[in-house]
Amino acid sequence: MLACPFCGSPETDRFEIEGRRFLVFQCMFSPRIDPGLTDVEIDARLRAVFGTDGTPYFRGTCDALHVYVTKGEGARLLGA
């Protein structure tokens, strides 16, 4: 079982949707992973891609959601 690279919370699930595999951690961080990787390789990949700070990842996610709700499809759905 893996731990979140940001906060250390444990992995709670692994699932596949449309040929893509995802991990879910207790903190709700849910990265897409390569199904062919071992747990050791997954851990190394998560740390290499996302680091251990989390600030850039979560800042980028917040920015993308903001654009979606204010200028993207979400804005159109909300009538903005």
BELGIRA-V12114 format. One record per pair of residues at least 4 apart in sequence whose ideal C-beta (glycine too) atoms are under 8 Angstrom apart, sorted by the first residue. I is the first residue (numbers start at 1). GAP is how many residues later the second one is. Records with the same first field share a line. If there is no record, write none. Layout:
# BELGIRA-V12114
I->GAP + GAP
This chain:
# BELGIRA-V12114
1->9 + 10 + 38
2->8 + 9 + 21 + 23 + 37 + 40 + 41 + 44
3->5 + 6 + 7 + 8 + 22
4->4 + 5 + 6 + 7 + 21 + 22 + 23 + 25
5->38 + 41 + 42 + 45 + 46 + 47 + 49
6->21 + 23 + 44 + 46 + 47 + 48 + 51
7->18 + 20 + 22 + 47
9->16 + 17 + 18 + 20
10->15 + 16
11->12 + 13 + 14 + 15
12->12 + 13 + 14
13->10 + 11
14->7 + 8 + 9 + 10
15->6 + 7 + 9
16->4 + 5 + 6 + 19
17->5
20->12
21->11 + 12 + 13 + 14
22->8 + 9 + 10 + 11
23->7 + 8 + 10 + 19
24->4 + 5 + 6
25->4 + 5
29->25
31->15 + 18 + 19
33->4 + 9 + 12 + 13
34->8 + 11
37->4 + 5 + 8
38->4
39->4
40->4
41->4
42->4
43->4
44->4
45->4
46->4
47->4 + 5
50->4 + 7
51->5 + 6
54->4
55->4
56->4
57->4
58->4
59->4
60->4
61->4
62->4
63->4
64->4
65->4
66->4
67->4 + 5
68->4 + 5 + 6 + 7
69->5 + 6 + 9 + 11
70->4 + 5 + 10
71->4
72->4
73->4
74->4
75->5
76->4
